[in-house]
Amino acid sequence: MINYPNVLSNPFDPVYKLSDAEKYSLKECDELISLEKYSYSFFAFWNASIINIQRRIEFFGIDVFLNIIEKKEEFNINGNNLKDRWLNINEYKILFYGKKLNIINHITHDLLSTLFWMKSNTNEEENKEITKDEIIALVYLIEKNLFLKPYKEDLRGKNPAIKNTKLKFRRKEDMSTDTNAIPRTYHNILMKSGVKAFEDSNNLNKNKDKLLDKYC
């Protein structure tokens, strides 16, 4: 049996370098799986995956991205947050752009394409047949091939990443949180309380570990 993916049980792990929007979506996916709403969990996990690729593209370099995009005007370079900048770009095309820039490889592209079509399936009977194991297997593979992969930079040094002056955030803290990108779903309120409890639990466990260390 596949172990439950750490990216769902602990998206706050710094190894992933996730934004707040990604963390909320992954916790929402975790909640939906626990509620056995398997087909809906695909939407939350897809949202986290797309935000991750958007951030990777911006980190790699906006200039080089604008050289390959079909319609440059679709990317709002003056947007104040991630959501505003990518609002007019088809999400499925983002997979193509990520692969073309070699930010994701063909395996990651195909896994995310599978996720896209599974979330887009409107056949209720087929959706009822989705099992928890199927979701966990797909999430595990995408965790390994996307979320755990290091961020790539344009080593030529000619294409500044998010540091581009046209992409300055209104507040310094927006660089890490970009809260406007957090999805507004019917689970959002639940997720806020769930995430707070999760963080409190983590802090409590860390304090316990420190106390135990003194007696070891």
C-alpha positions in Angstrom: 0.0 0.0 0.0 1.3 3.5 -0.8 1.9 5.7 2.2 -0.2 8.8 2.5 1.6 11.6 0.6 3.4 14.0 2.9 2.5 16.9 0.7 -1.1 16.4 1.8 -0.6 15.6 5.5 2.1 18.3 6.0 2.2 20.9 3.2 3.9 23.3 5.7 7.1 21.2 5.4 9.6 23.8 4.1 11.1 21.2 1.7 8.2 22.0 -0.7 8.6 25.8 -0.7 4.9 26.3 -1.1 2.9 29.6 -1.1 -0.1 30.1 1.2 -2.4 29.5 -1.7 -0.8 26.1 -2.4 -1.0 25.1 1.2 -4.7 25.9 1.5 -5.5 24.0 -1.6 -3.6 21.0 -0.5 -5.2 21.0 2.9 -8.6 21.3 1.2 -7.7 18.3 -0.9 -6.8 16.4 2.2 -10.1 17.4 3.8 -12.1 16.3 0.8 -10.4 12.9 0.7 -11.2 12.4 4.4 -14.8 13.2 3.5 -14.7 10.7 0.6 -15.4 13.5 -1.9 -12.8 12.0 -4.2 -13.8 13.6 -7.5 -13.8 17.1 -5.8 -10.4 16.5 -4.3 -9.0 16.6 -7.9 -10.0 20.2 -8.3 -8.1 21.3 -5.1 -5.0 19.3 -6.0 -5.1 20.7 -9.6 -5.3 24.2 -8.2 -2.2 23.7 -6.1 -0.3 22.1 -8.9 -1.1 25.0 -11.4 -0.1 27.7 -8.9 3.2 25.8 -8.3 4.0 25.8 -12.0 3.0 29.5 -12.4 5.5 30.3 -9.6 8.2 28.2 -11.2 7.7 29.9 -14.5 8.0 33.4 -12.9 11.1 32.2 -10.9 12.7 31.0 -14.1 12.2 34.2 -15.9 9.2 36.2 -17.3 11.1 37.5 -20.3 11.9 34.0 -21.6 8.3 33.0 -20.9 6.9 35.9 -22.9 9.1 34.7 -25.8 7.2 31.5 -26.1 3.6 32.5 -25.2 1.2 32.7 -28.2 -0.4 36.0 -27.1 1.8 38.1 -24.9 -1.0 40.4 -23.9 -2.8 37.5 -22.1 -0.1 37.7 -19.4 -0.8 40.7 -17.2 2.8 41.7 -16.4 1.5 44.6 -14.3 -0.7 42.4 -12.1 -0.1 42.9 -8.4 -0.4 39.2 -7.6 -0.1 35.8 -9.1 -3.8 35.4 -9.8 -4.1 38.7 -11.6 -1.0 38.0 -13.8 -2.2 34.6 -14.9 -6.0 35.2 -15.0 -6.3 35.2 -18.8 -4.1 32.3 -19.6 -5.7 28.9 -20.1 -4.6 26.6 -17.3 -4.1 23.5 -19.5 -1.8 25.6 -21.7 0.3 26.3 -18.7 1.4 22.6 -18.8 2.6 23.1 -22.3 4.5 26.2 -21.5 6.1 24.6 -18.5 7.2 21.6 -20.6 8.5 23.9 -23.4 10.6 25.8 -20.9 11.8 22.5 -19.5 10.5 23.5 -16.1 8.6 20.2 -16.0 9.5 17.1 -17.8 7.3 14.9 -20.0 6.5 12.6 -17.1 5.2 15.5 -14.9 3.3 16.9 -17.9 1.6 13.6 -18.6 0.7 13.1 -14.9 -0.8 16.6 -14.7 -2.7 16.0 -18.0 -4.2 12.9 -16.4 -5.2 14.9 -13.4 -6.7 17.6 -15.6 -8.9 15.1 -17.5 -9.9 13.3 -14.4 -11.1 16.5 -12.8 -12.9 17.5 -16.0 -14.8 14.2 -16.2 -18.6 15.1 -15.8 -19.7 11.4 -15.9 -21.2 10.9 -12.4 -21.2 7.2 -12.7 -17.5 7.1 -13.5 -16.7 9.5 -10.8 -18.4 7.3 -8.3 -15.9 4.5 -9.2 -12.9 6.6 -8.2 -11.2 5.2 -5.2 -9.0 6.7 -2.5 -6.1 4.5 -3.6 -6.3 6.0 -7.1 -6.1 9.5 -5.8 -3.3 8.8 -3.4 -1.3 7.1 -6.1 -1.6 10.1 -8.5 -0.9 12.6 -5.8 2.2 10.6 -4.7 3.5 10.6 -8.3 2.9 14.3 -8.8 4.5 15.1 -5.4 7.6 13.2 -6.5 7.8 14.7 -10.0 6.6 18.3 -9.3 6.5 19.5 -5.7 9.8 17.9 -4.6 11.7 19.1 -7.7 14.0 22.1 -7.3 13.1 25.4 -8.9 15.0 26.0 -12.1 16.7 29.3 -13.1 17.6 30.7 -16.4 21.4 30.3 -16.1 22.0 32.7 -19.0 21.2 35.6 -16.7 19.4 37.4 -19.4 15.9 36.8 -18.2 15.1 38.1 -14.7 12.7 36.1 -12.7 10.0 37.7 -10.4 12.6 40.3 -9.5 11.6 42.1 -12.7 10.6 45.7 -11.7 7.4 45.4 -13.6 6.4 42.6 -11.3 7.0 44.2 -7.9 4.6 43.2 -5.2 2.7 45.9 -3.4 3.9 44.7 0.0 7.1 42.8 0.7 5.2 39.9 2.4 3.2 39.3 -0.8 6.3 37.7 -2.2 5.7 34.7 -0.1 2.0 34.8 0.7 0.3 36.2 -2.4 -3.0 35.8 -0.5 -5.1 37.0 -3.4 -4.3 33.7 -5.2 -6.0 31.6 -2.4 -9.0 29.9 -3.9 -12.4 30.9 -2.6 -14.3 27.6 -2.3 -17.0 26.4 0.0 -14.3 24.7 2.1 -12.3 27.9 2.5 -13.6 28.8 6.0 -13.2 25.3 7.2 -9.7 25.2 5.8 -8.7 28.3 7.6 -9.6 26.9 11.0 -8.2 23.5 10.0 -4.8 25.0 9.0 -4.6 27.0 12.2 -5.2 23.9 14.3 -2.7 22.0 12.2 0.0 24.7 12.8 -0.8 24.8 16.5 -0.5 21.1 16.7 2.9 21.2 14.9 4.2 23.9 17.2 3.0 21.8 20.2 4.8 18.7 19.0 8.0 20.7 18.3 7.9 22.0 21.9 7.4 18.5 23.2 10.4 17.3 21.2 12.6 20.1 22.7 11.6 19.1 26.2 12.3 15.4 25.6 15.8 16.3 24.2 16.8 17.7 27.5 16.3 14.3 29.1 18.0 12.3 26.4 
